[in-house]
Amino acid sequence: MIAHDPADFARWRASRRPAPIAGDLVARGARLFDTVGCAACHTVRGTPADGMAGPDLTHVGSRGTIGAGILPNNAGTLAGWIADSQAIKPGNRMPPYRQLSADDLRALTAYMASRR
């Protein structure tokens, strides 16, 4: 958590816009996000993803940590979390996605990282 005075918070909040999707890998990841089930639980503002069961991932790429603060947010930990969060933090609400190929996981991770 980062605490801001009200004026700083208002400026920060006004600056939060959906990140653009660019690049083939990121675009593929965006399609996967919608088709493998991520969008059923997670919201990404500015996209059709409007799930309410999981965290809002609109700006997940700008977060310092993932998994409720237990992991640094980088490509390796993000891919590990997507593939099998239960192996990292048993009992969390996200199901494992072990069925994703390495290429699909790389694309989905690139999409998540692009969400700044």
DSSP file (Angstrom, degrees, kcal/mol; ACC not computed):
  #  RESIDUE AA STRUCTURE BP1 BP2  ACC     N-H-->O    O-->H-N    N-H-->O    O-->H-N    TCO  KAPPA ALPHA  PHI   PSI    X-CA   Y-CA   Z-CA
    1    1 A M              0   0    0      0, 0.0     2,-0.5     0, 0.0     0, 0.0   0.000 360.0 360.0 360.0 140.2    0.0    0.0    0.0
    2    2 A I        -     0   0    0      2,-0.0     2,-0.4     0, 0.0     0, 0.0  -0.990 360.0-147.5-121.5 123.8    1.2    3.5   -0.8
    3    3 A A        -     0   0    0     -2,-0.5     2,-0.3     6,-0.0     0, 0.0  -0.770  19.2-179.3 -94.0 134.7   -0.4    6.4    1.1
    4    4 A H        -     0   0    0     -2,-0.4    -2,-0.0     2,-0.0     0, 0.0  -0.921  33.0-108.0-126.6 152.9   -0.8    9.7   -0.7
    5    5 A D     >  -     0   0    0     -2,-0.3     4,-2.6     1,-0.1     3,-0.3  -0.466  47.9 -99.4 -71.9 160.1   -2.2   13.0    0.4
    6    6 A P  H  > S+     0   0    0      0, 0.0     4,-2.3     0, 0.0     5,-0.1   0.831 121.7  49.9 -54.7 -38.9   -5.6   13.7   -1.3
    7    7 A A  H  > S+     0   0    0      2,-0.2     4,-2.0     1,-0.2     5,-0.2   0.925 112.8  46.3 -68.1 -43.5   -4.2   16.0   -4.0
    8    8 A D  H  > S+     0   0    0     -3,-0.3     4,-2.6     1,-0.2    -1,-0.2   0.903 112.5  51.4 -63.3 -41.1   -1.5   13.5   -5.0
    9    9 A F  H  X S+     0   0    0     -4,-2.6     4,-3.1     1,-0.2     5,-0.2   0.918 107.9  51.7 -62.2 -43.5   -4.0   10.7   -5.0
   10   10 A A  H  X S+     0   0    0     -4,-2.3     4,-2.1    -5,-0.2    -1,-0.2   0.901 111.5  47.2 -61.1 -41.5   -6.3   12.6   -7.3
   11   11 A R  H  X S+     0   0    0     -4,-2.0     4,-1.2     2,-0.2    -1,-0.2   0.922 113.7  48.3 -65.0 -43.7   -3.5   13.3   -9.8
   12   12 A W  H >X S+     0   0    0     -4,-2.6     4,-0.5     1,-0.2     3,-0.5   0.938 112.4  48.1 -61.5 -47.5   -2.4    9.6   -9.7
   13   13 A R  H >< S+     0   0    0     -4,-3.1     3,-1.1     1,-0.2    -1,-0.2   0.887 108.9  53.3 -63.2 -39.3   -6.0    8.3  -10.1
   14   14 A A  H 3< S+     0   0    0     -4,-2.1    -1,-0.2     1,-0.2    -2,-0.2   0.779 105.9  55.5 -64.9 -26.4   -6.6   10.7  -13.1
   15   15 A S  H << S+     0   0    0     -4,-1.2     2,-1.0    -3,-0.5    -1,-0.2   0.579  81.7 102.3 -83.4  -9.0   -3.4    9.4  -14.7
   16   16 A R    <<  +     0   0    0     -3,-1.1    -1,-0.0    -4,-0.5    43,-0.0  -0.652  44.9 153.4 -83.7 102.3   -4.6    5.7  -14.6
   17   17 A R        -     0   0    0     -2,-1.0    -2,-0.0    99,-0.1    29,-0.0  -0.900  54.7 -83.4-122.2 153.9   -5.8    4.8  -18.1
   18   18 A P        -     0   0    0      0, 0.0    41,-0.1     0, 0.0    28,-0.1  -0.326  50.7-116.3 -56.4 135.4   -5.9    1.4  -19.7
   19   19 A A        -     0   0    0     39,-0.5     2,-0.1     1,-0.1    96,-0.1  -0.486  31.1-110.1 -72.6 142.3   -2.6    0.5  -21.2
   20   20 A P        -     0   0    0      0, 0.0     2,-0.6     0, 0.0    96,-0.2  -0.387  24.9-123.1 -70.5 152.2   -2.5    0.1  -25.0
   21   21 A I        +     0   0    0     -2,-0.1     2,-0.3    94,-0.1    90,-0.0  -0.870  40.9 167.9 -96.6 123.2   -2.0   -3.4  -26.4
   22   22 A A        +     0   0    0     -2,-0.6     4,-0.4    89,-0.0     5,-0.1  -0.981  31.9  31.6-137.3 147.5    1.1   -3.4  -28.7
   23   23 A G  S  > S-     0   0    0     -2,-0.3     4,-2.5     3,-0.2     5,-0.2   0.261  79.4 -93.7  88.0 148.5    3.1   -6.2  -30.4
   24   24 A D  H  > S+     0   0    0      2,-0.2     4,-2.5     1,-0.2     5,-0.2   0.896 122.0  49.7 -63.1 -43.7    2.2   -9.6  -31.6
   25   25 A L  H  > S+     0   0    0      2,-0.2     4,-2.2     1,-0.2    86,-0.3   0.917 114.2  45.1 -64.4 -43.3    3.1  -11.5  -28.4
   26   26 A V  H  > S+     0   0    0     -4,-0.4     4,-2.3     2,-0.2    -1,-0.2   0.909 112.7  50.9 -67.0 -42.2    1.1   -9.1  -26.2
   27   27 A A  H  X S+     0   0    0     -4,-2.5     4,-2.0     2,-0.2    -2,-0.2   0.900 110.2  50.0 -62.5 -40.3   -1.9   -9.2  -28.6
   28   28 A R  H  X S+     0   0    0     -4,-2.5     4,-2.4     1,-0.2    -1,-0.2   0.912 109.7  51.5 -63.2 -41.5   -1.8  -13.0  -28.5
   29   29 A G  H  X S+     0   0    0     -4,-2.2     4,-2.6    78,-0.3    -2,-0.2   0.879 106.8  53.6 -62.0 -38.3   -1.7  -12.8  -24.7
   30   30 A A  H  X S+     0   0    0     -4,-2.3     4,-1.5     2,-0.2    -1,-0.2   0.910 109.3  48.1 -62.8 -42.4   -4.7  -10.5  -24.8
   31   31 A R  H  X S+     0   0    0     -4,-2.0     4,-1.7     1,-0.2    -2,-0.2   0.916 112.1  49.5 -63.7 -42.2   -6.6  -13.1  -26.9
   32   32 A L  H  X S+     0   0    0     -4,-2.4     4,-3.0     1,-0.2     6,-0.4   0.907 104.0  59.3 -62.4 -41.6   -5.6  -15.9  -24.5
   33   33 A F  H  < S+     0   0    0     -4,-2.6     6,-1.7     1,-0.2     5,-0.4   0.888 111.5  41.7 -53.5 -40.7   -6.7  -13.8  -21.5
   34   34 A D  H  < S+     0   0    0     -4,-1.5    -1,-0.2     4,-0.2    -2,-0.2   0.799 121.1  40.4 -77.0 -29.7  -10.2  -13.8  -23.0
   35   35 A T  H  < S+     0   0    0     -4,-1.7    -2,-0.2     1,-0.1    -3,-0.2   0.749 108.1  53.9 -97.9 -24.8  -10.3  -17.4  -24.2
   36   36 A V  S  < S-     0   0    0     -4,-3.0    -1,-0.1    -5,-0.2    -3,-0.1   0.554 118.6 -95.2 -90.3  -5.2   -8.6  -19.5  -21.4
   37   37 A G  S >> S+     0   0    0     -4,-0.4     3,-1.2    -5,-0.3     4,-0.6   0.342  90.4 118.1 116.9  -7.6  -10.9  -18.1  -18.7
   38   38 A C  H >> S+     0   0    0     -5,-0.4     4,-2.5    -6,-0.4     3,-1.5   0.905  76.6  56.0 -57.9 -42.9   -8.9  -15.3  -17.1
   39   39 A A  H 34 S+     0   0    0     -6,-1.7    11,-0.7     1,-0.3    12,-0.6   0.660  93.6  69.5 -68.3 -15.6  -11.6  -12.7  -18.0
   40   40 A A  H <4 S+     0   0    0     -3,-1.2    12,-0.5     1,-0.1    13,-0.3   0.800 117.5  20.0 -70.1 -27.1  -14.2  -14.7  -16.2
   41   41 A C  H << S+     0   0    0     -3,-1.5    13,-3.2    -4,-0.6     2,-0.3   0.696 118.8  61.5-112.1 -27.8  -12.6  -13.8  -12.9
   42   42 A H     <  -     0   0    0     -4,-2.5     9,-2.0    11,-0.2     2,-0.4  -0.780  64.6-140.6-111.1 148.1  -10.5  -10.7  -13.5
   43   43 A T  B     -A   50   0A   0     12,-0.4    14,-2.8    -2,-0.3    15,-0.4  -0.849  13.4-177.9 -99.3 139.0  -11.3   -7.2  -14.7
   44   44 A V    >   -     0   0    0      5,-1.9     3,-1.5    -2,-0.4     5,-0.3  -0.886  31.2-131.6-131.1 102.2   -9.1   -5.3  -17.1
   45   45 A R  T 3  S+     0   0    0     -2,-0.4     5,-0.1     1,-0.3     4,-0.0  -0.210  90.5  31.4 -57.8 141.4  -10.6   -1.9  -17.6
   46   46 A G  T 3  S+     0   0    0      1,-0.4    -1,-0.3   -28,-0.1   -29,-0.0   0.457 111.5  77.5  88.1   3.0  -11.0   -0.8  -21.2
   47   47 A T  S <  S-     0   0    0     -3,-1.5    -1,-0.4     2,-0.3    -3,-0.2  -0.800  97.0-100.2-130.2 173.2  -11.4   -4.4  -22.4
   48   48 A P  S    S+     0   0    0      0, 0.0     2,-0.5     0, 0.0    -3,-0.1   0.652  88.5 110.7 -69.9 -12.6  -14.3   -6.9  -22.3
   49   49 A A        +     0   0    0     -5,-0.3    -5,-1.9     1,-0.1    -2,-0.3  -0.491  30.8 151.7 -68.0 115.4  -12.8   -8.5  -19.2
   50   50 A D  B     +A   43   0A   0    -11,-0.7    -7,-0.3    -2,-0.5    -1,-0.1  -0.031  12.1 151.3-138.3  34.2  -15.1   -7.7  -16.3
   51   51 A G        -     0   0    0     -9,-2.0   -10,-0.3   -12,-0.6   -11,-0.1  -0.294  27.3-165.4 -66.4 153.4  -14.8  -10.5  -13.8
   52   52 A M  S    S+     0   0    0    -12,-0.5   -11,-0.1   -10,-0.2   -10,-0.1   0.467  71.3  76.1-118.5  -6.4  -15.4   -9.8  -10.2
   53   53 A A  S    S+     0   0    0    -13,-0.3   -11,-0.2   -12,-0.1   -12,-0.1   0.814  97.1  40.7 -80.3 -30.0  -13.9  -12.9   -8.4
   54   54 A G  S    S-     0   0    0    -13,-3.2   -11,-0.2     1,-0.2     3,-0.1  -0.560 101.3 -69.0-112.0 176.9  -10.3  -12.0   -8.8
   55   55 A P        -     0   0    0      0, 0.0     2,-0.5     0, 0.0   -12,-0.4  -0.241  53.4-100.1 -63.3 152.0   -8.2   -8.8   -8.5
   56   56 A D        -     0   0    0    -14,-0.2     3,-0.3     1,-0.1   -12,-0.2  -0.635  35.5-170.0 -69.6 122.6   -8.5   -6.1  -11.1
   57   57 A L    >   +     0   0    0    -14,-2.8     3,-1.4    -2,-0.5     4,-0.3   0.140  47.2 119.0-105.5  18.5   -5.5   -6.6  -13.4
   58   58 A T  T 3  S+     0   0    0    -15,-0.4   -39,-0.5     1,-0.3    -1,-0.2   0.881  94.0  16.1 -52.7 -43.4   -5.8   -3.3  -15.3
   59   59 A H  T >  S+     0   0    0     -3,-0.3     3,-1.9    57,-0.2     4,-0.4  -0.088  82.4 131.7-122.4  33.1   -2.4   -2.1  -14.2
   60   60 A V  G X   +     0   0    0     -3,-1.4     3,-1.3     1,-0.3    56,-0.2   0.810  67.3  65.1 -58.9 -30.2   -0.8   -5.3  -12.9
   61   61 A G  G 3  S+     0   0    0     54,-2.3    -1,-0.3    51,-0.5    55,-0.2   0.713 100.0  51.8 -66.3 -19.4    2.4   -4.7  -14.9
   62   62 A S  G <  S+     0   0    0     -3,-1.9    -1,-0.3    53,-0.8    -2,-0.2   0.473  86.6 106.7 -95.4  -2.5    3.1   -1.6  -12.8
   63   63 A R    <   -     0   0    0     -3,-1.3    10,-0.1    -4,-0.4     3,-0.0  -0.484  64.8-143.8 -76.8 146.9    2.7   -3.4   -9.4
   64   64 A G  S    S+     0   0    0     -2,-0.2     9,-2.2     8,-0.1     2,-0.3   0.754  81.6  21.6 -78.5 -25.6    5.9   -4.1   -7.4
   65   65 A T  E     -B   72   0B   0      7,-0.3     2,-0.3     8,-0.0     3,-0.1  -0.890  62.1-157.5-137.8 166.0    4.5   -7.5   -6.2
   66   66 A I  E  >> +B   71   0B   0      5,-2.2     5,-1.9    -2,-0.3     4,-0.7  -0.859  68.1  50.2-133.8 172.6    2.0  -10.2   -7.0
   67   67 A G  T >45S-     0   0    0     -2,-0.3     3,-0.8     1,-0.2    -1,-0.1   0.905 134.7 -51.0  65.7  42.4    0.2  -12.8   -5.0
   68   68 A A  T 345S-     0   0    0      1,-0.2    -1,-0.2    -3,-0.1    -2,-0.1   0.857 111.0 -50.8  59.6  37.1   -0.9  -10.4   -2.3
   69   69 A G  T 345S+     0   0    0      2,-0.2    -1,-0.2     1,-0.0    -2,-0.2   0.533 112.3 112.5  87.1   7.0    2.6   -9.1   -1.9
   70   70 A I  T <<5S+     0   0    0     -3,-0.8    -3,-0.2    -4,-0.7    -2,-0.1   0.671  74.7  41.5 -88.8 -14.9    4.5  -12.4   -1.5
   71   71 A L  E   <S-B   66   0B   0     -5,-1.9    -5,-2.2     6,-0.0    -2,-0.2  -0.968  83.1-112.3-131.7 145.3    6.4  -12.3   -4.8
   72   72 A P  E     -B   65   0B   0      0, 0.0     2,-1.1     0, 0.0    -7,-0.3  -0.487  40.6-112.9 -67.5 147.8    8.2   -9.6   -6.8
   73   73 A N        +     0   0    0     -9,-2.2     2,-0.3    -2,-0.1    -8,-0.0  -0.730  65.4 126.1 -88.9 100.2    6.4   -8.8  -10.0
   74   74 A N  S  > S-     0   0    0     -2,-1.1     4,-2.6     1,-0.0     5,-0.3  -0.899  73.8 -91.6-143.3 173.4    8.7  -10.0  -12.9
   75   75 A A  H  > S+     0   0    0     -2,-0.3     4,-2.3     1,-0.2     5,-0.2   0.879 121.1  49.3 -58.6 -40.9    8.3  -12.3  -15.9
   76   76 A G  H  > S+     0   0    0      2,-0.2     4,-2.3     1,-0.2    -1,-0.2   0.940 115.2  40.5 -66.7 -48.1    9.4  -15.4  -14.1
   77   77 A T  H  > S+     0   0    0      2,-0.2     4,-2.4     1,-0.2    -1,-0.2   0.869 115.2  52.7 -71.3 -33.8    7.2  -15.1  -11.0
   78   78 A L  H  X S+     0   0    0     -4,-2.6     4,-2.4     2,-0.2    -2,-0.2   0.926 110.9  46.7 -65.5 -43.8    4.2  -13.9  -13.1
   79   79 A A  H  X S+     0   0    0     -4,-2.3     4,-2.6    -5,-0.3    -2,-0.2   0.917 113.0  49.8 -63.2 -42.9    4.5  -16.9  -15.4
   80   80 A G  H  X S+     0   0    0     -4,-2.3     4,-2.4     1,-0.2    -2,-0.2   0.900 111.0  49.4 -62.1 -40.9    4.9  -19.2  -12.4
   81   81 A W  H  X S+     0   0    0     -4,-2.4     4,-0.8     2,-0.2    -2,-0.2   0.924 112.7  46.7 -64.8 -44.8    1.8  -17.7  -10.7
   82   82 A I  H  < S+     0   0    0     -4,-2.4    15,-0.6     1,-0.2     3,-0.3   0.925 115.0  46.9 -63.3 -44.4   -0.3  -18.0  -13.9
   83   83 A A  H  < S-     0   0    0     -4,-2.6    14,-1.5     1,-0.2    -2,-0.2   0.902 139.2 -10.4 -67.4 -42.1    0.8  -21.6  -14.5
   84   84 A D  H >X  +     0   0    0     -4,-2.4     3,-1.1    12,-0.2     4,-0.6  -0.400  59.5 166.6-162.1  73.9    0.3  -22.9  -10.9
   85   85 A S  H >X S+     0   0    0     -4,-0.8     4,-3.2    -3,-0.3     3,-0.6   0.772  79.1  67.5 -63.6 -25.2   -0.4  -20.4   -8.2
   86   86 A Q  H 34 S+     0   0    0      1,-0.2    -1,-0.3     2,-0.2    -5,-0.1   0.824  95.5  54.8 -65.8 -30.1   -1.5  -23.2   -5.9
   87   87 A A  H <4 S+     0   0    0     -3,-1.1    -1,-0.2    -7,-0.2    -2,-0.2   0.751 116.7  38.5 -72.1 -22.7    2.1  -24.5   -5.8
   88   88 A I  H << S+     0   0    0     -4,-0.6    -2,-0.2    -3,-0.6    -1,-0.1   0.866 136.8  11.3 -92.6 -45.1    3.2  -21.1   -4.7
   89   89 A K  S >< S-     0   0    0     -4,-3.2     3,-1.5    -8,-0.1    -1,-0.2  -0.723  82.3-146.7-138.9  82.8    0.4  -20.1   -2.3
   90   90 A P  T 3  S+     0   0    0      0, 0.0    -4,-0.1     0, 0.0     3,-0.1  -0.186  79.4  26.6 -55.7 138.5   -1.8  -23.1   -1.5
   91   91 A G  T 3  S+     0   0    0      1,-0.3    -5,-0.1     3,-0.1    -6,-0.0   0.395  81.9 136.5  92.3  -2.4   -5.5  -22.2   -1.0
   92   92 A N    <   -     0   0    0     -3,-1.5    -1,-0.3    -7,-0.1    -6,-0.0  -0.280  65.3-112.5 -70.7 169.3   -5.7  -19.1   -3.1
   93   93 A R  S    S+     0   0    0     -3,-0.1    -1,-0.1   -40,-0.1    -7,-0.0   0.506  85.3  98.2 -85.4  -4.0   -8.7  -18.7   -5.3
   94   94 A M        -     0   0    0      1,-0.0    -8,-0.2    -9,-0.0    -2,-0.1  -0.720  68.0-136.2 -90.4 129.5   -6.9  -19.0   -8.7
   95   95 A P        -     0   0    0      0, 0.0   -10,-0.3     0, 0.0     2,-0.1  -0.419  29.6 -98.4 -75.9 157.6   -7.0  -22.4  -10.4
   96   96 A P        -     0   0    0      0, 0.0   -12,-0.2     0, 0.0   -13,-0.2  -0.454  22.6-156.3 -72.8 150.2   -3.8  -23.7  -12.0
   97   97 A Y    >   +     0   0    0    -14,-1.5     3,-1.4   -15,-0.6   -13,-0.1  -0.447  38.0 145.3-121.3  55.8   -3.3  -23.3  -15.7
   98   98 A R  T 3   +     0   0    0      1,-0.3    -1,-0.1   -15,-0.0   -15,-0.1   0.658  60.7  73.6 -68.3 -16.2   -0.9  -26.1  -16.3
   99   99 A Q  T 3  S+     0   0    0     -3,-0.1    -1,-0.3   -16,-0.1     2,-0.2   0.629  72.4 106.1 -74.9 -12.6   -2.5  -26.8  -19.7
  100  100 A L  S <  S-     0   0    0     -3,-1.4    -3,-0.0   -17,-0.1     2,-0.0  -0.471  71.5-127.6 -70.2 134.6   -0.9  -23.7  -21.2
  101  101 A S     >  -     0   0    0     -2,-0.2     4,-2.8     1,-0.1     5,-0.2  -0.298  28.4-104.7 -69.9 165.4    2.0  -24.3  -23.6
  102  102 A A  H  > S+     0   0    0      1,-0.2     4,-2.2     2,-0.2     5,-0.1   0.892 124.2  50.3 -59.0 -39.8    5.3  -22.5  -22.9
  103  103 A D  H  > S+     0   0    0      2,-0.2     4,-2.1     1,-0.2    -1,-0.2   0.901 111.3  47.6 -66.4 -41.1    4.5  -20.1  -25.9
  104  104 A D  H  > S+     0   0    0      2,-0.2     4,-2.8     1,-0.2     5,-0.2   0.916 112.2  49.6 -65.5 -42.4    1.0  -19.4  -24.5
  105  105 A L  H  X S+     0   0    0     -4,-2.8     4,-2.4     1,-0.2    -2,-0.2   0.897 110.3  50.7 -63.2 -40.7    2.3  -18.8  -21.0
  106  106 A R  H  X S+     0   0    0     -4,-2.2     4,-2.3    -5,-0.2    -1,-0.2   0.905 112.5  46.9 -62.5 -42.5    5.0  -16.4  -22.5
  107  107 A A  H  X S+     0   0    0     -4,-2.1     4,-2.3     2,-0.2   -78,-0.3   0.921 113.0  47.6 -66.9 -44.4    2.3  -14.5  -24.4
  108  108 A L  H  X S+     0   0    0     -4,-2.8     4,-2.3     1,-0.2    -2,-0.2   0.892 112.6  49.8 -64.7 -39.1   -0.1  -14.3  -21.4
  109  109 A T  H  X S+     0   0    0     -4,-2.4     4,-2.7    -5,-0.2    -1,-0.2   0.902 109.4  51.8 -65.1 -41.7    2.8  -13.1  -19.2
  110  110 A A  H  X S+     0   0    0     -4,-2.3     4,-1.6     2,-0.2    -2,-0.2   0.907 109.8  50.0 -61.7 -41.6    3.8  -10.5  -21.8
  111  111 A Y  H  X S+     0   0    0     -4,-2.3     4,-0.7   -86,-0.3    -2,-0.2   0.941 111.9  47.0 -62.0 -47.5    0.2   -9.2  -21.9
  112  112 A M  H >< S+     0   0    0     -4,-2.3     3,-1.0     1,-0.2   -51,-0.5   0.915 111.6  50.8 -61.2 -43.2    0.0   -9.0  -18.1
  113  113 A A  H 3< S+     0   0    0     -4,-2.7    -1,-0.2     1,-0.2    -2,-0.2   0.801 105.4  58.1 -64.7 -28.4    3.4   -7.2  -17.9
  114  114 A S  H 3< S+     0   0    0     -4,-1.6     2,-2.1    -5,-0.2    -1,-0.2   0.662  79.0  97.6 -75.7 -15.1    2.2   -4.7  -20.6
  115  115 A R    <<        0   0    0     -3,-1.0   -54,-2.3    -4,-0.7   -53,-0.8  -0.513 360.0 360.0 -79.0  81.4   -0.8   -3.7  -18.4
  116  116 A R              0   0    0     -2,-2.1    -1,-0.2   -55,-0.2   -57,-0.2   0.355 360.0 360.0-109.1 360.0    0.8   -0.5  -16.9
